[in-house]
Amino acid sequence: MVNILRSSYLTTKFFLFLHPMSKRSATEAVSMSSKNEGQPLSKITSSGLRRDAPAEDEIGEFEDAWEDEIEEDEDVVDAEADSKDDGMDIDQVMPAIEESEEPPAAPDVFIPGKHTLAEDEILEPDESVYIMRHTTGVDWPCLSFDTLRDNLGEERQRFPHTVWIVTGTQADLAKNNELIVYKMGSLHKTQKTSDDDDEDEDDEDDDALDEDPIIEFRSIPHLGGVNRIRAQPLPASEPLPPHTQPYHAATWAETGNVHIWDLRPLIESLETPGYSLDKSRSSKPVFTINAHERTEGFAMDWASSGSSSLRLLTGDIQSKIFLTTSTVSGFNVLTQPFTSHTSSIEDIQWSPVEPIIFASCSSDKTIQIWDVRIKGRQSVAGIDPAHESDVNVISWNKSTSNLLVSGGDEGGIKVWDLRNVKKKGTSSPTPIPIASFDWHKEPITSIEWHPNDSSTFAASSADNIVSLWDLAVEQDDDEMNESSTSDVPAQMLFNHHQKDIKEIHWHPQISGAIISTGSEGFDVFSTIAT
């Protein structure tokens, strides 16, 4: 027999920890009454009322005008005895069942890293903690993807949602790989059962529909597996440029080349009925970066100073970083690489406010800060060491530009204040992270700040968990010793389970929505925690 694990705080595949929290900011990510004292929100019965016990009669015996027609207690007993003698059954009067004053005992809490699944146990989702949750399978795993902007509006909350992404495959043979643009439509709100305590009776009809998503895609051949893919940044709150203008995406191929593609024909063929795909525009890359000399890589990030002034950084496993810029006439690769790292470049992030500054992390355990104007292509500041092991991923906060979050191969997550990072050539001590978490026990595979909430970020790990965090949350002093969640960091809001998660992204135009890719496909979800 297979057992399905559940718990009071979570249903173990996808779960939300509802431990006591207080948030310093005015807007709370999760609101709950202090009377719950770390327990799950109680369910509401259909009546919502408890029957009161009858009060004891204090005015003496009631005189009934119909007393003669009512049997005495002795008569009832005699009648029952007689019926037994006759071999006949009569209905017995059962005493009223009173509701228990004590709440039912909460099941054990399943905590990743602390508890393990037995061979006969499986995990299943608790839909009550999701606003939306959809999954889609793929023919070949996709290690990386990126969101594509659309013209459907900013900070969208009305269902159903539509999501556009671009991705690349990791097929069995190099020739079988593809670059794919997906349009995922009709993403409705997650259906709730009638007794879910967070069910909103005022939901509009469109929100309550139980329909399957509509998945459409266009693909083109891509020689070699795609290690990483990034789409060019487009200005927020502005419509997409005309279809005659390109919408670029870059792919880091396992062949050691970086290709730049024009996605606009693929998007138009999905968006416009009867559109004939221009294969001359889409089937071949518009530019290929050969500067890495067929050395494989993963790190890549775009920056933009306008539609005609793009900048792309690419880092390889031989510790070299190259800068490619665009002009009206096309793309150009700077021949001299950035070379302060001593091992594989794992991730790169442009500064959200300084167009000449970027950060990088490496398997040499360091984070380096660079200024593209510096001659000699050496970093100007750094954190050495930043982690106990390889630094796999970094993310630069777009709202609070002095904050950088990093994830290591040891499973650690660290938040850095870049104002404390020491400049090269100084004797300043190695900076200390302003926050550090060791919740994950396997390598961090992806990490990203929320696009609008400066204190919130998401991380994924090889332990098959996507975790959501809020630095503005702190433990309630009166309930810090709550036994069931004492091992759970107060800032950890939510855990989502997916097999072999490789990359995650917040959707920049749908409030609280996250997309993740794993070995079996994509998940699109939003939770009550964000």
C-alpha positions in Angstrom: 0.0 0.0 0.0 1.2 3.5 -0.8 0.7 6.1 1.9 0.1 9.8 1.0 1.7 12.1 3.5 -0.1 15.2 4.7 0.5 17.6 7.6 -1.3 20.4 9.3 1.0 23.0 7.9 1.4 21.6 4.5 0.5 18.8 2.2 3.9 17.5 1.6 4.5 17.9 -2.1 3.7 21.6 -2.3 3.5 23.3 1.0 3.2 26.6 3.0 4.6 27.0 6.5 2.2 29.0 8.5 4.4 29.6 11.5 4.1 32.8 13.6 5.5 35.8 11.7 5.5 39.5 12.0 6.5 41.7 9.0 8.2 45.0 9.5 6.9 46.5 6.3 3.4 47.9 6.0 2.3 45.4 3.4 2.4 41.8 4.7 3.1 38.8 2.5 1.1 36.6 4.8 -1.6 37.8 7.2 -2.7 35.6 10.1 -4.3 36.1 13.5 -2.1 35.7 16.6 -4.7 33.5 18.1 -3.8 30.7 15.8 -0.4 30.4 17.6 1.3 28.7 14.8 -1.6 26.3 14.0 -3.2 26.1 10.6 -6.2 28.3 9.9 -9.3 26.5 11.1 -11.9 25.1 8.7 -15.4 26.6 8.8 -18.4 24.2 8.9 -21.4 24.6 6.7 -23.5 25.9 9.6 -20.7 27.7 11.4 -22.5 27.2 14.8 -22.2 24.8 17.7 -25.3 23.5 19.4 -25.6 24.7 23.0 -26.5 22.3 25.8 -30.0 23.0 27.2 -30.1 25.0 30.4 -31.2 23.3 33.6 -34.9 24.0 34.4 -35.0 26.3 37.4 -38.8 27.0 37.6 -40.1 23.7 38.7 -42.0 20.9 36.9 -43.8 21.8 33.8 -47.4 20.9 33.8 -48.5 19.5 30.4 -52.2 19.7 29.4 -51.7 16.5 27.4 -50.1 14.6 30.2 -52.6 11.6 30.0 -51.5 10.9 26.4 -47.8 10.6 27.2 -46.4 7.3 28.4 -44.7 7.1 31.7 -41.0 6.0 31.7 -42.0 2.7 33.2 -44.4 2.0 30.4 -41.7 2.6 27.8 -39.4 0.1 29.6 -42.2 -2.5 29.8 -42.9 -2.0 26.1 -39.3 -2.6 25.3 -39.2 -5.7 27.3 -42.4 -7.0 25.7 -41.0 -6.3 22.2 -37.9 -8.4 23.1 -40.1 -11.2 24.2 -42.0 -11.0 20.9 -38.8 -11.2 18.9 -39.4 -7.7 17.4 -37.0 -4.8 17.1 -37.9 -1.2 17.7 -35.9 2.0 17.0 -33.7 2.9 20.0 -33.5 6.5 21.1 -29.8 7.5 21.0 -28.4 10.3 23.1 -27.5 13.5 21.2 -23.8 13.6 20.1 -22.2 16.8 21.2 -19.3 18.3 19.3 -16.0 18.0 21.0 -14.6 21.1 22.6 -11.1 20.1 21.7 -9.8 20.6 18.1 -8.6 17.5 16.3 -4.9 16.7 16.7 -2.7 18.2 13.9 -0.8 15.7 11.8 3.0 15.7 11.9 4.7 18.4 9.9 6.9 17.2 7.1 10.1 19.3 6.9 12.5 18.7 4.0 16.0 17.8 5.2 14.6 16.8 8.6 12.1 14.1 7.5 12.5 11.5 4.8 9.9 9.6 2.7 9.6 5.9 3.2 9.4 3.6 0.2 5.6 3.4 0.4 5.1 7.1 0.8 4.4 9.7 -1.9 3.9 13.4 -2.0 0.8 15.2 -3.3 -0.1 18.9 -3.7 -2.1 20.9 -1.3 -4.2 23.0 -3.7 -5.5 25.2 -0.9 -2.2 27.1 -0.6 -2.0 27.8 -4.4 -3.8 30.6 -6.2 -2.7 29.0 -9.5 -0.8 25.9 -10.3 -0.2 24.4 -13.7 2.2 21.9 -15.1 3.2 21.0 -18.7 5.4 18.2 -20.0 8.1 18.4 -22.6 9.7 16.1 -25.2 13.2 16.9 -24.0 14.3 18.5 -20.7 15.1 22.2 -20.8 17.9 23.5 -18.5 17.1 27.1 -19.0 14.3 29.5 -20.2 13.4 33.1 -20.0 10.1 35.1 -19.9 9.0 37.2 -22.9 7.2 40.4 -22.5 3.8 40.9 -24.0 1.2 43.6 -24.5 -1.3 42.3 -22.0 -0.5 44.8 -19.2 1.6 45.1 -16.1 1.0 43.6 -12.6 -1.9 41.5 -13.9 -4.2 39.7 -11.4 -7.3 38.9 -13.4 -7.6 35.3 -14.6 -7.1 33.5 -16.9 -3.4 34.3 -17.5 -1.2 34.0 -20.5 2.5 33.4 -20.3 5.1 33.6 -23.0 8.6 32.0 -22.6 11.5 31.0 -24.7 13.6 27.9 -24.0 16.0 25.5 -25.5 16.3 21.7 -25.2 18.8 19.1 -24.0 18.1 16.3 -26.5 19.7 12.9 -26.9 21.6 14.0 -30.1 23.0 17.5 -30.9 21.0 17.6 -34.1 17.7 17.0 -32.3 17.8 20.1 -30.2 15.4 23.1 -30.7 14.9 26.7 -29.7 11.2 26.9 -28.7 8.8 29.8 -28.1 5.8 28.8 -25.9 2.5 30.6 -25.5 0.7 29.2 -22.4 -2.8 30.4 -22.4 -6.0 29.9 -20.3 -4.1 29.6 -17.1 -7.0 29.6 -14.7 -7.1 29.9 -10.9 -6.6 26.6 -9.0 -9.9 24.9 -8.2 -10.7 24.7 -4.5 -13.0 22.2 -2.7 -16.1 23.5 -1.0 -14.6 23.4 2.5 -11.4 25.2 1.7 -11.1 28.1 4.2 -9.6 30.5 1.7 -12.3 30.0 -0.9 -13.5 33.3 -2.2 -17.3 33.3 -2.8 -17.0 36.5 -4.7 -14.8 35.1 -7.5 -15.8 36.1 -10.9 -17.1 33.4 -13.3 -13.9 33.5 -15.4 -11.8 32.8 -12.3 -13.8 29.8 -11.4 -13.6 27.9 -14.7 -12.1 24.5 -14.6 -10.4 24.3 -18.0 -7.1 22.9 -19.2 -4.4 25.3 -20.3 -3.9 25.9 -24.0 -0.2 25.3 -24.9 1.0 26.5 -28.3 4.6 26.7 -29.6 6.9 27.4 -32.5 10.3 25.9 -32.8 13.5 26.1 -34.9 16.5 23.7 -35.0 19.4 24.5 -32.7 22.7 22.6 -33.1 23.7 21.3 -29.7 22.0 21.4 -26.3 21.1 24.8 -24.8 23.0 25.5 -21.5 21.4 28.9 -20.9 19.1 31.2 -22.8 18.3 34.9 -22.1 16.0 37.3 -23.9 16.9 40.9 -24.4 15.4 43.3 -21.9 12.5 45.5 -23.0 11.2 48.6 -21.3 8.4 48.0 -18.8 5.0 49.6 -19.4 5.8 50.1 -23.0 4.2 48.2 -25.9 6.3 45.7 -27.8 8.0 47.3 -30.8 6.5 46.7 -34.3 6.9 43.2 -35.7 9.4 44.5 -38.2 11.8 45.1 -35.4 13.8 42.2 -33.9 13.3 40.7 -30.4 16.6 39.1 -29.6 17.5 36.1 -27.4 20.9 34.6 -26.9 21.7 30.9 -26.4 24.8 29.4 -24.8 25.3 26.2 -26.8 27.1 23.1 -25.5 29.2 23.4 -28.7 31.0 26.4 -27.2 29.2 29.0 -29.3 26.8 31.8 -28.3 24.1 32.4 -30.8 21.8 35.5 -31.0 18.4 34.9 -32.5 15.4 37.0 -33.7 12.3 35.7 -32.0 9.9 38.1 -33.5 8.8 35.8 -36.4 8.1 33.0 -34.0 6.0 35.3 -31.7 4.1 36.7 -34.7 3.2 33.2 -36.0 1.6 32.4 -32.7 0.0 35.8 -32.2 -1.4 36.5 -35.7 -3.8 34.1 -37.4 -2.6 33.3 -41.0 0.9 34.7 -40.4 3.4 33.0 -42.6 6.6 32.2 -40.7 9.6 34.0 -42.3 12.1 31.2 -42.2 14.9 33.4 -43.5 14.6 35.5 -40.4 14.1 32.8 -37.8 15.9 29.6 -38.9 19.4 30.9 -38.5 21.0 33.1 -35.8 21.5 36.7 -36.7 25.0 36.6 -35.0 27.3 34.0 -33.5 29.9 34.8 -30.8 33.0 32.7 -31.5 35.3 34.5 -29.1 35.2 31.6 -26.5 36.8 29.4 -29.1 34.4 26.5 -28.6 34.8 26.5 -24.8 31.5 25.6 -23.2 29.9 28.1 -20.8 26.7 28.9 -18.8 26.9 32.5 -17.6 25.1 35.1 -19.6 23.2 38.4 -19.1 21.8 41.2 -21.3 21.7 44.9 -20.5 20.0 47.6 -22.5 20.5 51.3 -23.1 17.9 51.5 -25.8 16.7 49.3 -28.6 19.8 50.0 -30.7 22.3 49.7 -27.9 22.3 46.2 -26.4 25.1 44.7 -24.3 25.6 41.0 -23.7 28.1 39.4 -21.3 29.0 35.8 -21.7 31.3 33.7 -19.4 32.8 30.3 -20.0 34.3 27.5 -18.0 37.8 28.7 -18.7 37.2 31.8 -16.5 36.9 34.3 -19.4 34.1 36.9 -19.8 33.5 38.6 -23.1 31.4 41.7 -23.8 29.3 41.9 -27.0 27.7 45.2 -28.0 25.2 46.2 -30.7 25.1 49.2 -33.0 22.8 50.1 -35.9 25.0 48.0 -38.2 25.0 44.9 -36.0 26.8 43.1 -33.2 30.5 43.5 -32.2 32.6 41.4 -29.7 35.3 43.1 -27.7 38.4 41.0 -28.2 39.9 41.4 -24.7 38.2 39.3 -22.0 37.6 40.1 -18.3 39.9 37.7 -16.5 40.0 38.1 -12.6 38.4 34.7 -11.9 40.5 31.6 -11.7 37.8 29.0 -12.5 34.5 28.5 -14.3 32.2 31.5 -14.6 28.8 30.4 -13.3 26.6 33.5 -13.4 26.7 37.1 -14.5 24.4 40.1 -13.5 24.4 43.6 -14.8 23.9 46.4 -12.3 20.2 47.6 -12.4 21.3 51.2 -12.1 24.9 51.5 -13.3 25.2 50.6 -17.0 29.0 50.2 -16.7 29.0 47.8 -13.7 28.4 44.1 -13.5 28.9 41.2 -11.1 30.0 37.7 -11.6 30.4 34.5 -9.6 32.6 31.5 -10.1 33.5 28.0 -9.0 36.6 29.7 -7.4 34.2 30.6 -4.5 34.3 34.3 -5.2 32.0 37.1 -6.3 33.6 39.8 -8.4 32.4 43.4 -9.2 33.6 44.9 -12.5 33.7 48.3 -14.2 33.8 47.9 -18.0 35.8 51.2 -18.3 38.8 49.8 -16.4 41.7 49.0 -18.6 43.2 45.6 -18.2 39.8 44.1 -17.7 40.3 43.3 -14.0 37.6 43.4 -11.3 37.5 46.5 -9.0 36.0 44.8 -5.9 35.1 41.3 -4.7 34.0 38.9 -2.0 36.7 36.2 -1.4 35.5 33.8 -0.4 31.8 34.3 -0.7 30.8 30.6 -0.1 32.3 27.5 1.2 32.1 25.9 -2.3 31.3 27.0 -5.9 29.1 30.1 -6.2 26.5 28.9 -8.6 24.1 31.8 -9.0 23.6 35.5 -8.2 20.8 38.0 -8.5 21.0 41.8 -8.2 18.1 43.5 -6.5 16.4 45.8 -9.0 14.6 47.9 -6.4 17.4 48.1 -3.7 20.5 48.2 -5.8 23.0 47.7 -3.0 21.6 44.1 -2.4 22.9 41.0 -4.1 21.8 37.5 -3.2 24.0 34.4 -4.0 23.5 30.6 -3.9 26.3 28.1 -3.4 27.1 24.5 -4.3 26.9 23.6 -0.6 23.2 24.7 -0.6 23.7 28.0 1.2 22.0 31.3 0.4 23.6 34.6 1.3 22.4 38.2 1.0 25.1 40.8 0.6 25.2 44.6 1.0 27.5 45.7 -1.7 28.4 48.9 0.2 30.5 46.6 2.4 32.3 44.9 -0.4 36.0 45.7 -0.3 37.8 47.3 -3.2 40.8 45.7 -4.7 44.1 46.8 -3.2 42.6 47.7 0.2 43.1 45.9 3.5 39.4 45.9 4.4 38.2 42.6 6.0 36.1 40.2 4.0 32.5 41.4 4.2 29.9 39.4 6.2 26.5 38.7 4.6 23.6 40.6 6.1 21.5 37.3 5.9 22.5 33.7 5.5 20.3 30.6 5.2 21.2 26.9 5.1 17.7 25.5 4.5 18.6 23.7 1.3 20.9 20.7 1.6 21.8 20.4 -2.1 23.3 22.9 -4.6 21.4 26.0 -5.4 20.5 25.9 -9.1 18.7 29.3 -9.5 17.9 32.4 -7.5 16.0 35.6 -8.3 14.7 38.7 -6.6 11.0 39.5 -6.9 10.6 42.2 -9.7 8.5 44.5 -7.5 9.0 43.5 -3.8 12.6 44.4 -2.7 12.6 42.0 0.3 11.4 38.9 -1.5 13.3 36.3 -3.6 12.9 32.8 -4.8 15.5 30.0 -5.0 15.6 26.5 -6.4 17.9 23.6 -5.4 18.9 20.2 -6.5 16.9 18.9 -3.5 13.8 19.4 -5.8 12.5 22.4 -3.9 11.6 26.0 -4.9 11.7 28.1 -1.7 10.2 31.6 -1.3 11.8 34.0 1.1 11.0 37.4 2.6 13.7 39.3 4.5 11.1 41.6 6.0 9.7 38.8 8.1 11.0 38.1 11.6 10.1 35.5 14.2 7.6 36.4 16.9 9.5 36.5 20.2 6.6 34.9 22.1 6.5 31.9 19.9 10.0 31.3 18.8 10.0 27.9 20.6 7.1 26.5 18.6 8.2 22.9 18.4 6.8 22.0 15.0 8.5 24.8 13.1 11.5 25.6 15.3 13.8 24.4 12.5 12.1 26.6 9.9 13.6 30.0 9.2 11.0 32.8 9.9 11.9 34.3 6.5 11.1 31.1 4.6 7.5 31.6 3.3 6.8 28.7 1.0 8.2 25.5 -0.5 7.1 24.1 -3.9 8.3 20.7 -5.0 9.3 19.8 -8.6 11.7 17.1 -9.9 15.2 18.1 -10.9 14.6 21.9 -10.9 17.1 23.8 -13.0 15.9 27.4 -13.2 13.2 29.7 -12.0 11.9 33.1 -12.9 9.3 35.5 -11.6 6.9 36.6 -14.3 7.6 40.4 -14.7 3.9 41.2 -15.6 1.8 38.8 -13.5 1.8 39.5 -9.8 3.4 36.8 -7.7 3.6 34.3 -10.6 6.7 32.0 -10.8 7.7 29.7 -13.6 10.2 26.8 -13.1 11.7 24.2 -15.3 12.7 20.7 -14.3 13.5 17.3 -15.9 9.8 16.6 -16.6 8.6 20.0 -17.8 7.5 23.5 -16.6 5.5 24.6 -13.6 3.6 27.9 -13.5 2.2 28.8 -10.1 1.4 31.6 -7.7 0.8 31.1 -3.9 -1.1 32.7 -1.0 2.4 33.7 0.4 3.3 36.2 -2.3 
